Amino acid sequence: MSDNKRSRQVGIAAAIGAAGIVLLFAQIAVAEDPLVNTGYFGDVAIKGYDPVAYFTQNEAVQGSGKYSYHWLGATWHFSSSRNRDIFMRDPAKYAPQYGGYCADGVSLGTVTTNIDPKAWRIIEGKLYISYDPGAAEGFEKNPTKVVNSQKHWAEVQQTLVTEKLQKDWRQYTAN
């Protein structure tokens, strides 16, 4: 076998191995660190709105850093210590679906980071947040959107993980 052919085969094997490692880390990241939408800056979920209030007060209520809880790599704000304590007992029950990314965007297989915490719906006991009131209304009125968002969530997560790995890699290599 010629050196060029061997060199090409080694290069292909290395590329396949590297791709496998990236995929493995992406799967681990999704499994161990679910992605929570904290916007473009900071680590606060739902732009600081109280996730429990959607269920108990049937409205979007701004939370306070005074009543906060760190969960899934994000800081969650609450309007009272009572709501914080309720969330702490069962956070998955109150947290928005799809990590707080726009549910309408997820139903289309896309990532929409910019959300409006006042554009929300509770459907079958689950909180969905959208980027604007029209999208939230459309999400509620079209049951296939819920089904589509559930179908697309895995690929949207993969996109988010890939973007996060690329960002982390750029930061790592810049140092």
TAVEN-V524859 format. One record per backbone hydrogen bond with DSSP energy under -1.0 kcal/mol. NH is the residue of the N-H (numbers start at 1). CO is the residue of the C=O. If there is no record, write none. Layout:
# TAVEN-V524859
[[NH;CO] [NH;CO]]
This chain:
# TAVEN-V524859
[[6;2] [7;3] [8;4] [9;5] [10;6] [11;7] [12;8] [13;9] [14;10] [15;11] [16;12] [17;13] [18;14] [19;15] [20;16] [21;17] [22;18] [23;19] [24;20] [25;21] [26;22] [27;23] [28;24] [29;25] [30;26] [31;27] [32;28] [33;29] [37;99] [45;75] [48;45] [49;46] [50;61] [55;52] [56;52] [57;53] [59;53] [63;48] [64;78] [67;64] [69;76] [71;74] [74;71] [75;43] [76;69] [78;67] [84;80] [85;81] [86;82] [87;83] [88;84] [89;85] [90;86] [93;90] [95;91] [97;127] [100;97] [101;98] [102;112] [103;129] [106;102] [107;103] [108;105] [109;106] [110;105] [116;130] [119;116] [121;128] [123;126] [126;123] [128;121] [130;119] [136;132] [137;133] [138;134] [139;135] [140;136] [141;137] [142;138] [145;142] [147;143] [148;144] [149;145] [150;146] [151;147] [152;148] [153;149] [156;152] [157;153] [158;154] [159;155] [160;156] [161;157] [162;158] [163;159] [164;160] [165;161] [166;162] [167;163] [168;164] [169;165] [170;166] [171;167] [172;168] [173;169] [174;170]]
